Amino acid sequence: MGEWKTSVTVRVNPALRAELWQFATRERRSLGNIGATLLEWAFEQLKVAGSTERLLKFQLGRKPAEKS
């Protein structure tokens, strides 16, 4: 049948909104699509971290490349 979606309203400062809009335009995506993608990704990171405190304290993801 298709995927059900719901609307989410988020308040951000105008500078962040403008930067997100520019990025979305460059990626040929809508602002809503960029927002949904970032929200899904960020929530996955939060689930791995276990709390917002741990998420903000530690950088998750790729480890820095080792120098040879």
C-alpha positions, 0 to 999 in steps of 0.5 A: 500500500505504501508508507504512511508518513506524518508531519513534524514541525521543528523550530530552527534559527533562520541561518540554519534554515537557509543553509539547509535550504541551500544544501537541499537545492544543491542536492536536488532535494526538498527541504523536507526530504533533507530534514527527514533524512537527517532526522532518521540518521540522527535518531539512529546515532542516538539509539546507538549512543543511548542518550543525548549526553553520550551522543554529544560527548563522543563522536560516533562513526568513522575513526580518524585515519592512522598515520603511517 
